[in-house]
């Protein structure tokens, strides 16, 4: 997981308990989780934006130019 072994993760948790304190751990965990979700959403939105831009470029460069659509009038009579 992220190049961290279980023993390193355990040391990080113990240090967090000592530095932050057991009473504030849930609050810090919620704040961290909220931050991670926001970053994930930003990355997702950025990837979608890039994907849409690439799709637009493909459509513009790969498709021959077509005249604007002319509406068909219904027959009179």
C-alpha positions in Angstrom: 0.0 0.0 0.0 1.8 3.2 -1.3 5.1 1.4 -0.7 4.6 1.3 3.1 5.0 -1.9 4.9 2.7 -3.0 7.8 5.4 -2.2 10.4 5.9 1.3 9.0 2.2 1.8 9.0 2.0 0.7 12.7 4.8 3.1 13.6 2.9 6.0 11.9 -0.3 5.1 13.8 1.5 5.0 17.1 3.2 8.3 16.5 -0.1 9.8 15.5 -1.7 8.6 18.7 1.1 10.2 20.7 1.3 13.5 18.8 -2.4 14.1 18.1 -3.9 12.2 21.0 -6.5 9.5 21.1 -9.4 12.0 21.6 -8.7 14.0 18.3 -7.9 11.0 16.1 -11.5 10.6 14.8 -11.7 14.3 13.9 -8.4 14.2 12.1 -9.4 11.1 10.3 -12.7 12.7 9.1 -10.8 15.8 7.9 -8.2 13.7 6.1 -10.9 11.6 4.4 -12.8 14.7 3.3 -9.5 16.1 1.9 -8.7 12.9 0.0 -12.3 12.8 -1.5 -11.9 16.4 -2.7 -8.6 15.6 -4.3 -10.0 12.5 -5.9 -12.9 14.5 -7.3 -10.5 17.2 -8.7 -8.4 14.5 -10.4 -11.5 12.8 -11.8 -12.8 16.2 -13.1 -9.5 17.0 -14.6 -9.2 13.6 -16.4 -12.8 14.0 -17.8 -11.9 17.5 -19.0 -8.8 16.3 -20.8 -10.7 13.3 -22.2 -13.5 15.6 -23.5 -10.9 17.9 -25.1 -9.2 15.0 -26.8 -12.6 13.7 -28.1 -13.4 17.2 -29.5 -10.1 17.4 -31.2 -10.6 13.9 -32.7 -14.0 14.9 -34.0 -12.8 18.2 -35.4 -9.8 16.7 -37.2 -11.0 13.3 -38.3 -14.4 14.3 -39.6 -14.8 16.0 -43.0 -16.5 19.4 -42.8 -20.2 19.1 -43.1 -22.5 22.0 -43.9 -24.9 23.1 -41.2 -28.1 21.0 -40.9 -30.9 22.4 -43.0 -34.4 21.7 -41.6 -36.7 19.8 -43.9 -40.0 21.6 -44.5 -43.1 19.4 -44.4 -44.9 19.0 -47.8 -47.5 21.6 -48.5 -50.9 20.5 -49.5 
